């Protein structure tokens, strides 16, 4: 059974790249629940709260953001996400989809 993945990013470059990886790994990109994984671009003020809410519901979260903003990455990890810099999103997503 393929994983259903919600992608939350404003960046069209990353959105296309992420969706391509999901499909190549046998996953399904969705906008509707249920989903097993949410990929979130950091940067919104409410990102930590959004991550906590998803994690509390049992949804895995993969967050990504600029390596220059270590605080956002730390906050995402503290909220329960696997958080990586932009340069690592591809390998982290592939690993997450294999689980």
N, C-alpha and C positions, 0 to 999 in steps of 0.2 A: 504494500500500500504506500502510495507516495505521500510525502508530507505536504500539508497545505501551509503556505507561507504568505503572510501579510507584509508588504513593503511600505514603510513610511519614510519617504525622503522627498525633499523639495528639489534635489539636484537631479536633473534629467539624465545626465551622464551616468551617475551611480545607479539610478533606477533601471535604466536599460541594461547595464552591466550585471546588476544583481538579478534581474528577472531572467536574463540569459543563463546565468549560472544555475539558478533554481531549476529551470527547465532541463538543462543539460544533465543535472544530477537526478532527474526523474521526479522532481517536485512539481507542485502546482501553485501558481501565483493566484491569490484570491484577495478579494476585498471584504468578504463576508465570513463570519464565524460559521463553523469552528475552524480554528487554525492552530497548528502545533508550534509554530515558530513565527516571531515577529522580528523583522529587521528594521531598526530605527536609526535614523540619522540624528545625532545629538545636535544641540544648539537651541532648541526651544526651551523656554523657561520651565515648562511643566514636564520636561523629559523624565526626571527622576520619579515623579509621581505616576506618570504613565507606565514606566517600567515596573514600579512596585505593584501597581494594580494588576498588570499582566502576570507577573511572577506569582502573586497571591492566588491567582486563578489557575496556576499550573502551566502557564504558557512560557516556553523558552524564549528568551530575548537575546538577540545579537545586536549590540549597539556599536555605532562607528562614528568617528569624528576626527577632527584635526589633531595631529600629534602635538601641535603647539598649545592645545588646550587640555593639559593633563588633568585639570580640575574636573572638567566635564566627564572625562573617562573614569576618573576615580568615583565621582558621584554615581555614574551609571553602574559601576561594579558594586558599590555600596547598596544600591537599590536592587541588586540581584541579577543584573545582566552580565553576559560575557561582553566586555567592551574592548574594542580594538581600534588602532588608528586606521585611517583611510587606506593606507598602504597594505594593510593586512586583511581587509574585508574579504577578498576573494578566497584566500586559503582558509580563513575562519569559517566562512559560509559553507564551503565544500566539506570541511570537517564536520560541521553541525548537521549537514544533510545526510551524512553517512551514519550518524548515530541512530 
